[in-house]
Amino acid sequence: MMIIHAHLQVKVDQEQAFLKEAKTLVEASRAEAGNISYDLMKSTEKDGHFTMVEVWKDAESIDAHNKSEHFTAFGQKASAFMAAPMDLKVFSGEPVQL
């Protein structure tokens, strides 16, 4: 299982436009074959800060996602929303039974 945390600093005046585009991205990404979960989190501490938390079956699923029409369309629009470069963290993990 692969886990991605994409930290996004969005321009305050672009937040609504960002959320509209992000909703389309999230919905389409959740429908992908290798997706386990795909969620957008908004910081309660820092204005305009969001984290996309993605869980994928494997690296091949991420590669297919990165080539998808909805992901590339979002990427083409993203620079208009961003106040800073994206901070991307990728992890490998397995579920733990407690």
C-alpha positions in Angstrom: 0.0 0.0 0.0 1.2 3.5 -0.9 0.2 6.6 1.0 0.6 10.2 -0.3 0.3 13.4 1.7 0.3 16.4 -0.7 0.5 19.6 1.3 -1.0 22.5 -0.6 -0.9 26.2 0.3 -3.7 27.9 -1.6 -4.1 31.6 -2.2 -6.9 32.9 0.0 -8.7 34.6 -2.8 -8.5 31.4 -4.9 -9.9 29.0 -2.3 -13.4 28.6 -3.7 -12.0 28.0 -7.2 -9.5 25.5 -5.8 -12.3 23.6 -3.9 -14.5 23.4 -7.0 -11.6 21.8 -9.0 -10.5 19.6 -6.1 -14.0 18.2 -5.7 -13.9 17.0 -9.3 -10.4 15.5 -8.8 -11.4 13.7 -5.5 -14.6 12.2 -6.9 -12.9 10.9 -10.1 -9.8 9.6 -8.2 -11.9 7.6 -5.7 -13.4 5.8 -8.7 -10.0 4.6 -9.9 -9.3 0.9 -9.7 -6.3 1.1 -7.4 -7.6 3.7 -5.1 -8.3 2.8 -1.5 -9.1 6.4 -0.3 -8.7 9.9 -1.4 -9.5 12.8 0.9 -8.9 16.5 1.1 -8.3 17.9 4.6 -8.3 21.6 5.5 -6.1 22.9 8.3 -7.7 24.4 11.3 -4.5 26.2 12.2 -3.2 27.7 9.0 -5.3 29.7 6.5 -5.3 28.3 3.0 -3.5 25.1 3.9 -4.9 21.8 2.6 -3.6 18.3 2.6 -4.6 15.7 0.1 -4.4 12.3 1.8 -4.3 9.5 -0.8 -4.1 5.7 -0.2 -3.3 3.5 -3.2 -3.0 -0.2 -3.8 0.5 0.1 -5.3 2.9 2.2 -7.2 1.4 1.2 -10.5 -2.0 2.6 -9.3 -0.3 5.9 -8.6 1.3 6.0 -12.0 -2.0 5.4 -13.7 -3.6 8.1 -11.5 -0.8 10.6 -12.4 -1.6 10.0 -16.1 -5.4 10.2 -15.8 -7.3 12.9 -17.5 -8.8 14.3 -14.3 -5.4 14.5 -12.6 -3.6 16.1 -15.5 -6.5 18.6 -15.9 -6.3 19.6 -12.2 -2.5 19.9 -12.6 -2.9 22.3 -15.5 -5.1 24.6 -13.3 -3.3 24.2 -10.0 -0.6 26.9 -10.5 -3.4 29.6 -10.5 -4.5 28.4 -7.0 -1.1 27.9 -5.3 0.6 30.4 -3.0 3.7 28.1 -2.6 5.1 24.9 -4.3 3.4 21.7 -3.2 5.1 19.6 -0.5 4.7 16.0 -1.4 5.4 13.1 0.9 5.1 9.4 -0.2 5.0 6.5 2.2 4.8 2.7 1.9 2.8 0.9 4.6 0.6 -1.9 5.6 -2.6 -1.9 7.7 -2.0 -2.8 11.4 -4.5 -4.8 13.4 -5.0 -3.4 16.9 
